[in-house]
Every structure is written in structure tokens, then in C-alpha cells.
């Protein structure tokens, strides 16, 4: 048991902190959240600064502890979130780094790191969702290409993406987990139609992507043909394991802000609300410790977070919703119903957390079957 | 940085588990349920194994380990449902002669907390240390993992005047807060040594068949002890949280073992999603409590200890309830051990940090901006 950092890690933290203090004031004003091209430019610009300063590949090309310090410090400093680069930096990049060929790494990773390419995720389908292995989008081999037909949904950032990490069924006869392949699809290929999806949170974050005989070179496949499920599990372990570190730091800060707001507006006099905030303090502190636990475990396992990520993801997604429900209590009736409140927007978006990246119910199945070894079944 | 126990720490924990499996197996557990008087031979065996002297310096006959190791060993005691004033024995080893070896059994009673004034195993204790008052605690440090346990080697009397209350107070019914002009100031915390038969007790039939309880009605203030009471309370809360963690981890195993074996409607009930999800939530509570308890044993801060106690309490109580639910009707019987875990978890929930006070303290810390990473 050890919570101390090595002198090298401490030095890394100090240098990063100093760099952030200089870099952040030079940033341009944040764009309108509804202006997608502006958001793309802003997020890629920030990634370019990170790259030029030598922090570009921290999301995968660093020890889990360094990654933790990076995410913690950038959030504490109020740096921009990965935003449009989310899929490239947190899913596709790490997957290509771990599973791609040298040629594929040389082709796709530098543009992600230099802030030149945006990736989106083509995993979910209208009739699949959390049952990812039920996906039906088909890829038929035709010479050096796959010809792809089908539909993806909940595709974040699709309208501004250059590439898509795409799961396709390459062998319809095989058992459902066996006939899947993982492809990198250029988003400007003929036959792709992107239609934004409006969510209950208001502005469009997602899109539907229709694929009509889209040709993708076989050379764009990462991992062996029909072995896409295993590659996908690597992607998902990153998604569940480490992608939320900065958010937990942000939640802890939000909680402190809520307490101070309640103190100012008189809601602090309500002991039930006070206790709720105190309880959430314990919860988010422990979630931070659980991240540190998982980082230790990931370091020991060669960098890939394991099924422990499901434990974190499940509890965090619930706690985040409780946090913003408590925020509504702090704001009082009018504040809780004011759609222009920053906390209202965060409350609405928190509703997706127990669904995205595998629903809470799926996570419980994973925990029960893989960690507790309970029999399979439904 | 790795919050997980080292190989040495895992080995220590495994040997504690083996020791308890040998000396306090299921038969002895059930015997203790029928006759909860403390097993003195077992207590001396625990002493010989270093359970109480774990953190005393080797020069004083101790094992010389730290709070993280104590937490791991207490987690095992919680798993095994080991009865007795374990926290008191550990914290007062080196303070009360004979406590470290298990020759003498020492009790610890916090009469200053929130009026409950409960004392476990009153008939079994040779000595009693009473603590009272509300000492300043907010963000005090526990001390590094190599710090000696509470009060070790500090026998100088506290400086506060008026501690030598006359022995006639022994029979007085007056509550300690109104003990007259000689009473200590309310914002100070104090500890006293008492003979175990000095306090006046009111009977209380404990809900936990393994833990006899008495309510302390009044007590004499004799023989002041130079103990760091805030620190003693913090360490008691942390070790109690470790016991809760062990119990919570054990009830997950019990539920999972049952769900893998028991068949209903032609299938093992662990295949039903409803049962699976109960078990998964149990594991999540354990993992979150474990992270909090282990980290609190390292950081040495008061707030993490309070938070860890809140989460470990929740894990122990709710896991025992869910374990009972997974066992169905069998779980409701006296023969199943599930109720023993639940009742002990209820008892520990009331000890050292109550839910409301703990949550209020955690809320106050938010205002102060104490959201340490």
C-alpha cells in the first residue's frame, strides 16, 4: 500500500503544472457549444499545444500513473477537456497503439497526437446497443476492399470526424462474437450519410451513420479478420477504466462549489441536504481512491485496465447522477427548473452515464460473471 | 504509487486468516454464540500471535508494524466474526499492562460521543478506559504508519486541573457533564483508567449474540491517562471500519457460494439476473470501501477515516442484508451465520462515528474547501 509518487513523477507533475499555468491564459475564448466546426478547431488547437509541449501521447504512451497525474493536473488547472478528440485519444488511439501494425501506428497515431484528425466510434447499432455482439452491419470482401452496408447510432462527433473506429460483421455464419472485425473507416468515403440525433439534453451530440456499400481497404483492419471482438474488449477496457479520471476531479470540485452555494443561498440550513452533500464527499473521495487502486492494478497488468473498470464505471455513473440531483436541491425550485443553469445541463447529460459504454445492468452482469464467477444466464 | 497491499502485507493478511481459521473456526464461532463469555485462552493466543502488539515497537515486545498492517489484520477479524473488545485490546496495548499479550482484557468506552455510552463485553474486562469530551479533531493527522500506537509511552498526566474527582463520585448518578466546578472544559477530550466494576451500569440485552453490551450510566473520574483521545477515536473508527470491510467481503462470498450451489426452477439461482445484480452491487460496495479504508490508513487524515467508516458501515450492513436475501428462507434461520454478520454490522455502525455526525463533518469539510486529492 503506497500513495506516494516517485521523485520523477513529482517532477513531471511540477513541470506540467508550470506549463499549464503559462499555456492556459494564451488560449482563445471557448466556442459556442452548438458550433461544431468551432469546437473541432478549438479542441484540435489545444491538442496541438499539448503535442508541441511533449504531452501529446500521454493518453496511451505513458505509465498509468503518469496518465493519472496528467488528467488530474489538467482538470485542476481548468484546461479544456479532450472534447472532439475523445474517441481518438481515449479509445481508437490506445487500441491502434496496442493492436495495430507498425505501419498502422505510423499512419494514424501522429495525426491524432498533432491535433489533425478527429475520430468517432461506430460500435452501437439501433438493434444492438449494449448487446454489442448483436451488431449487423456487414462487410463483404471484394478484392482488397470490404464493402460495408448497415447503420450505426449514438455516434458522437460523427459530423466533424475524419475517421471512424468501425465494428463490422465479416463472417455472418460464425458464432456472434467470432465473426466481427475492427476497421478504420475514412468518413469522407462515398456511401456514408451522417444525420445528427437530438438528445434529451438538447443540442445534438450524437449522430446516426448510414453506410451504403462503403468501400474500406482491407489494410485498414486492426487485428486479425473476425478477431474484432477481442480488439474491442481492449477498446472498452480503456473506455471504462481510465476515461473518467478528469471527471472525478471535476465532480469533487463541483461538490465543493455546491456546498458553498448552499451556504450563501440558505439551503445549508437543511440538515438532510447537508448530510447528502457530506455523503457524496465520502463517495467521490473513495472513487478517487478506487481510480488509484485501478491504476496500480493496470500498471501491474502491463497498462491495460481490467474488469475492475466496470466496478468504477458503475459506481461513478450513479454518483454523478446523485451529485447533480443534489445540485437541483441546492438551487431550489426555480433554479432546478432553469434550463439555462450550468448545473441543469450537467444534470441532463449525467442521465446518459448509466447507459453509455455499457449500461449499468450490463456492467453488473460482467462483474457477476467475470469477477464473481456466477453462472451465465439471464 | 500502488494502493494495493504489497506481497509482505498480503502474506501477513493470509497468515492472520489461517490463524483465525485454525483457532476460531465455525464450531468455535457457534459455541461463542451459545456462550458469549470471552474465551481467555483464545485471547492469549491472539496476544501470542501479536494481534494486539502489532504496532508496538519491537523493543517493547511488539511486532513494529503500522496502521496499514493493522487494518489488514482487522479486516480478517471482521471476516471471521471474531468476538471481543478487539479495537480496545489493540489500541491500549502498551498502555494497560497485560493488554499486549492478551493476559488482561481491557475495555474502551466513549462516554463523550453521542450519549449511547455503550461498553462491549463488560463482564469480561479486567480494566476499563473511559474517554469523554469533544476534543478538537478536524484535520488532525493520524501519524505515519511507523508511529507507535495511541498513548504508547506517554504516561504523564494531562495538564488540565481538577481531574482528581473524589472516589465518592463512583456511586453518583450525576452525568459527567455536570460534575461540578472540577469538571474538565467541554471542548477538551480526556481519558481515565477505571476498575471495571466502578461504573454504574444499566442492563441492555445486545442485539448481537456475540457481543454482550452494557450502558454506562455513571462513572468516577479516576486515574487520568495521558492518551491522545482524538487520535484514539480516529484509530478506533478506522479499525472498526476495517472490521466492517472484512464482514462485507465475507458476506459477498457467502452469497456467491450459495447462489452457485442452490437450484430453483431447474437452474442455479446465480444465473438469474436479479440475483447476479444483488451480488455485483455487494462486490462494488466492498471495493469502494476497501479503497477508502486502505487509503485512510496511509494518509493519516481525519476526514478520510470518517468517510471510510461511512462507506464500510454501508458495505457491511447492506451486504449482510443482501446476503440474507440471496439465501432466502435459509438466511432467516438462527443456524445460518448471515444474521451474525448483520447484527455485528449494526453494532459497529453505532460505534465511534455515527452516520449523521460523520456526514455532517464531511459536509463541513466541503465548505472549508478540504477536498484533498
Interface residues (C-beta under 8 A of the other chain):
Chain A: X1 X2 X3 X4 X5 X6 X9 X65 X72 X76 X249 X252 X253 X255 X256 X258 X259 X260 X263 X268 X271 X274 X275 X276 X277 X278 X279 X281 X282 X283 X285 X286 X287 X288 X289 X290 X292 X293 X295 X296 X297 X299 X300 X308 X311 X314 X315 X361 X363 X364 X365 X367 X368 X369 X371 X372 X373 X374 X375 X376 X377 X378
Chain B: X1 X2 X3 X4 X5 X6 X9 X68 X252 X256 X259 X260 X267 X268 X270 X271 X272 X273 X275 X276 X277 X279 X280 X281 X283 X284 X287 X288 X289 X290 X291 X292 X294 X295 X297 X298 X299 X303 X304 X306 X307 X308 X310 X311 X356 X358 X359 X360 X361 X362 X363 X364 X365 X366 X367 X369 X371 X373
